[in-house]
Amino acid sequence: MSVAIPETLEEALQVAAADPEVQVLAGGTDLMVEVNFGYRRPASVCALHRIAELHAQRQDDGEVVIGAMTTYHDMERGVIAAALPGLAQAGRTVGSPQIRNAGTVGGNLATASPAGDTLPVLMALDSTVVVASVAGRREVPISDFLVGPKRNALGPGELIVEVRVPHLRGPQEFLKVGARNAMVIAVCSLALVVDLERRRVACALGSVGPTVLRAFEAEERAAQEIDWQTGRLGDPAFAPEFGRLVAAAARPIDDHRSTAGYRRHAIGVLAERALRRSA
């Protein structure tokens, strides 16, 4: 096995261009499990941890720019915690402290698992994934980047550089259900974002479909039910209906973690709770 440890993004892109089959290593929290169980034996690895540019977070013209090597631990503080509370909530639910110090937002996006904890929040916030190759950069809406279960829109020789997330004014919630309260893969998860300025509601669902889903009908109904002068529900009795609409948008399956029926029920409960907390 050959291992490249570039110091700059330009060096990493050259490595990726020279060997399109190279295994990119960010935090390694998914890759090392597969290596340890013998599911994967990469011939070449490119480790990104020394590239300072990929660790940065900043605010830029109404957006929060999150470097691909930003860890879950980083999400719990600083500019992300202040501007994107839903993403900070998601970061706090991931694994053990060791996992939160290693796992990255870029790795979560590249793995593209429907159970990825940051993905519902990034989807609800209409984030943009910035990818780069030796040919240049391009921006991909997250709804186009996540194309299927563990499938993303990266092309040959491309690396995730950063995620650009709108900085919205309004409540944000992230909730998930698992076999226990922490250090667990989500049986189902949900992100709810209320945009007070544009008078919109966004709701994204994890672990209840082949990729992260949006509950568009539920979003539209919630926006109609909120009194935007106060930011509160005009009729609190709408919350259970919101839960039913979200559950109808789910496309769950039976697997070793849960039945489809339980997932559909649980995602509806999470939706009702999130709406009550937010509005």
C-alpha positions as CSV (number, residue, x, y, z in Angstrom):
1,M,0.0,0.0,0.0
2,S,1.3,3.5,-0.9
3,V,0.3,6.4,1.4
4,A,0.4,10.1,0.3
5,I,0.2,12.8,3.0
6,P,0.0,16.1,1.1
7,E,0.5,19.5,2.8
8,T,-1.6,21.5,0.4
9,L,-4.9,21.1,-1.5
10,E,-3.0,21.5,-4.8
11,E,-0.8,18.5,-3.9
12,A,-3.8,16.4,-2.9
13,L,-5.6,17.2,-6.2
14,Q,-2.5,16.1,-8.1
15,V,-2.5,12.8,-6.2
16,A,-6.2,12.3,-7.0
17,A,-5.6,13.2,-10.7
18,A,-2.7,10.8,-11.0
19,D,-4.6,7.9,-9.4
20,P,-8.4,8.1,-9.7
21,E,-8.7,4.9,-7.6
22,V,-6.9,6.4,-4.6
23,Q,-8.7,6.0,-1.3
24,V,-9.1,9.4,0.3
25,L,-8.7,9.4,4.1
26,A,-10.4,12.1,6.1
27,G,-11.3,11.0,9.7
28,G,-11.3,7.3,8.8
29,T,-14.2,6.5,11.1
30,D,-16.0,4.6,8.3
31,L,-13.0,3.5,6.3
32,M,-11.1,1.9,9.1
33,V,-14.1,-0.2,10.1
34,E,-14.2,-1.7,6.6
35,V,-10.4,-2.2,6.6
36,N,-10.5,-3.9,10.0
37,F,-13.2,-6.3,8.9
38,G,-11.5,-7.0,5.6
39,Y,-14.2,-5.4,3.4
40,R,-11.8,-3.1,1.8
41,R,-8.1,-3.3,0.9
42,P,-7.0,0.0,-0.8
43,A,-3.8,-0.1,-2.9
44,S,-3.2,3.6,-2.3
45,V,-4.3,6.2,0.3
46,C,-4.3,10.0,0.3
47,A,-4.6,11.4,3.8
48,L,-5.9,14.9,4.1
49,H,-5.3,15.8,7.7
50,R,-2.3,18.1,7.1
51,I,-4.2,20.5,4.7
52,A,-4.9,23.6,6.8
53,E,-7.3,25.0,4.3
54,L,-9.7,22.1,4.7
55,H,-9.9,22.6,8.5
56,A,-11.2,26.3,8.4
57,Q,-14.6,27.6,9.2
58,R,-15.7,31.2,8.5
59,Q,-18.7,33.4,7.8
60,D,-18.9,34.9,4.3
61,D,-21.6,37.1,2.9
62,G,-24.6,35.4,4.6
63,E,-23.1,31.9,4.5
64,V,-21.1,29.8,6.8
65,V,-18.2,28.1,5.0
66,I,-17.2,24.8,6.5
67,G,-14.0,23.1,5.4
68,A,-14.3,19.5,4.5
69,M,-12.0,18.4,7.4
70,T,-14.1,20.1,10.0
71,T,-14.8,17.5,12.8
72,Y,-17.9,16.9,14.7
73,H,-16.1,18.3,17.7
74,D,-15.5,21.5,15.8
75,M,-19.2,21.8,15.1
76,E,-20.0,22.0,18.8
77,R,-18.3,25.4,19.2
78,G,-17.2,28.6,17.5
79,V,-18.9,30.0,14.4
80,I,-20.8,26.8,13.6
81,A,-22.5,26.5,17.0
82,A,-23.4,30.2,16.9
83,A,-24.8,30.3,13.4
84,L,-26.0,26.7,12.8
85,P,-27.4,25.3,16.0
86,G,-29.0,22.4,14.2
87,L,-25.6,21.3,12.9
88,A,-24.1,21.7,16.4
89,Q,-26.9,19.5,17.8
90,A,-26.2,16.8,15.1
91,G,-22.4,16.9,15.9
92,R,-23.1,16.3,19.6
93,T,-25.0,13.1,18.9
94,V,-22.2,11.4,16.9
95,G,-20.4,8.5,18.6
96,S,-17.9,8.8,21.3
97,P,-15.5,11.8,22.0
98,Q,-12.8,9.9,20.0
99,I,-15.1,9.6,17.0
100,R,-16.2,13.3,17.3
101,N,-12.6,14.3,17.3
102,A,-11.8,12.3,14.2
103,G,-15.0,12.2,12.0
104,T,-15.4,15.0,9.5
105,V,-18.2,16.7,7.6
106,G,-16.4,15.9,4.3
107,G,-16.3,12.2,5.2
108,N,-20.0,12.2,6.1
109,L,-20.8,13.7,2.7
110,A,-18.5,11.4,0.8
111,T,-19.8,8.3,2.5
112,A,-23.4,9.5,1.7
113,S,-25.0,7.1,4.1
114,P,-28.8,7.8,4.6
115,A,-27.9,7.6,8.3
116,G,-25.2,10.3,8.2
117,D,-26.1,12.6,11.1
118,T,-25.0,15.9,9.5
119,L,-26.8,15.3,6.3
120,P,-30.4,16.0,7.2
121,V,-29.4,19.4,8.7
122,L,-27.3,20.3,5.6
123,M,-30.2,19.2,3.4
124,A,-32.8,21.3,5.3
125,L,-30.5,24.3,5.1
126,D,-30.1,23.9,1.3
127,S,-26.4,23.7,1.5
128,T,-23.9,23.6,-1.4
129,V,-21.0,21.2,-1.6
130,V,-17.9,22.6,-3.2
131,V,-15.7,20.0,-5.0
132,A,-12.4,20.5,-6.8
133,S,-10.1,18.8,-9.2
134,V,-7.0,19.9,-11.1
135,A,-9.5,21.3,-13.7
136,G,-11.1,23.7,-11.2
137,R,-13.9,23.9,-8.8
138,R,-17.7,23.4,-9.1
139,E,-20.6,23.8,-6.7
140,V,-23.2,21.1,-6.3
141,P,-26.5,21.5,-4.4
142,I,-26.6,18.9,-1.7
143,S,-29.8,17.5,-3.1
144,D,-27.9,16.7,-6.3
145,F,-24.7,15.6,-4.4
146,L,-26.4,12.7,-2.5
147,V,-27.6,10.5,-5.3
148,G,-28.3,7.2,-3.5
149,P,-27.4,4.9,-0.7
150,K,-23.6,5.5,-0.2
151,R,-23.4,7.1,-3.6
152,N,-22.4,10.7,-4.3
153,A,-21.8,13.0,-7.3
154,L,-18.0,13.2,-7.1
155,G,-16.3,12.7,-10.4
156,P,-12.9,11.1,-11.0
157,G,-10.1,13.0,-9.4
158,E,-12.5,15.3,-7.4
159,L,-12.3,16.0,-3.7
160,I,-14.8,17.7,-1.4
161,V,-13.3,21.1,-0.4
162,E,-16.0,22.8,1.7
163,V,-19.7,23.1,2.4
164,R,-21.4,26.5,2.0
165,V,-24.4,26.8,4.4
166,P,-26.9,29.7,4.4
167,H,-27.0,31.6,7.7
168,L,-30.7,31.8,8.5
169,R,-32.5,33.6,11.3
170,G,-34.9,31.2,13.1
171,P,-35.0,28.0,15.2
172,Q,-33.3,24.8,14.1
173,E,-33.8,21.3,15.5
174,F,-32.1,18.0,15.0
175,L,-33.5,14.8,16.6
176,K,-32.8,11.2,16.1
177,V,-33.8,7.8,17.4
178,G,-31.4,4.9,18.1
179,A,-31.0,1.9,20.3
180,R,-29.7,4.2,23.0
181,N,-29.2,7.9,23.5
182,A,-25.6,8.2,22.4
183,M,-22.8,6.4,20.4
184,V,-25.4,4.9,18.0
185,I,-26.3,4.9,14.3
186,A,-29.7,6.5,13.8
187,V,-32.7,4.3,13.3
188,C,-34.2,7.6,12.0
189,S,-33.3,11.2,12.2
190,L,-34.9,14.6,11.4
191,A,-33.8,18.2,10.9
192,L,-36.3,21.1,11.0
193,V,-35.3,24.6,10.0
194,V,-37.6,27.7,10.4
195,D,-36.5,30.6,8.2
196,L,-38.2,33.7,9.7
197,E,-37.1,36.1,7.0
198,R,-38.3,34.1,4.0
199,R,-41.2,32.6,5.9
200,R,-40.3,29.1,5.0
201,V,-40.0,25.7,6.8
202,A,-37.7,23.0,5.8
203,C,-37.7,19.4,7.1
204,A,-35.2,16.7,6.1
205,L,-35.3,13.0,7.0
206,G,-32.5,10.6,7.6
207,S,-32.4,6.7,7.7
208,V,-36.0,6.5,6.2
209,G,-35.1,6.3,2.5
210,P,-32.3,5.5,0.1
211,T,-30.9,8.9,0.8
212,V,-31.8,12.0,2.8
213,L,-35.4,13.0,2.0
214,R,-37.3,16.3,2.1
215,A,-40.9,16.4,3.3
216,F,-42.1,19.0,0.9
217,E,-45.9,18.8,1.5
218,A,-45.3,19.0,5.3
219,E,-43.1,22.0,4.8
220,E,-45.7,23.9,2.8
221,R,-48.5,23.1,5.3
222,A,-46.3,24.2,8.2
223,A,-45.5,27.5,6.6
224,Q,-49.2,28.2,6.1
225,E,-49.9,27.3,9.8
226,I,-47.3,29.5,11.4
227,D,-48.2,33.0,12.5
228,W,-45.1,34.8,11.1
229,Q,-45.6,37.9,13.2
230,T,-45.0,35.8,16.3
231,G,-43.2,32.8,14.9
232,R,-45.7,30.5,16.6
233,L,-48.2,28.0,15.3
234,G,-51.6,29.6,14.8
235,D,-53.2,26.3,15.8
236,P,-51.1,24.0,18.1
237,A,-53.3,21.1,17.1
238,F,-51.6,21.1,13.7
239,A,-48.4,19.5,15.1
240,P,-49.8,15.9,15.0
241,E,-50.9,16.5,11.4
242,F,-47.4,17.7,10.6
243,G,-46.1,14.5,12.0
244,R,-48.4,12.4,9.8
245,L,-47.4,14.4,6.7
246,V,-43.7,13.8,7.5
247,A,-44.3,10.1,8.1
248,A,-46.1,9.9,4.7
249,A,-43.0,11.3,3.0
250,A,-40.7,8.6,4.5
251,R,-39.6,5.6,2.4
252,P,-38.3,3.2,5.1
253,I,-37.2,-0.4,4.8
254,D,-36.8,-3.3,7.2
255,D,-33.2,-4.0,8.2
256,H,-31.2,-5.3,11.2
257,R,-31.7,-2.0,13.1
258,S,-35.5,-1.6,12.8
259,T,-38.7,-2.4,10.9
260,A,-40.0,0.0,8.3
261,G,-43.2,0.4,10.3
262,Y,-41.3,1.5,13.4
263,R,-39.2,4.0,11.4
264,R,-42.3,5.5,9.9
265,H,-44.0,5.9,13.3
266,A,-40.8,7.3,14.9
267,I,-40.1,9.9,12.2
268,G,-43.6,11.2,12.7
269,V,-43.1,11.5,16.4
270,L,-39.8,13.4,15.9
271,A,-41.4,15.7,13.4
272,E,-44.2,16.6,15.8
273,R,-41.7,17.2,18.6
274,A,-39.4,19.3,16.4
275,L,-42.3,21.5,15.3
276,R,-43.5,22.1,18.8
277,R,-40.1,23.1,20.0
278,S,-39.5,25.4,17.0
279,A,-42.9,27.1,16.6
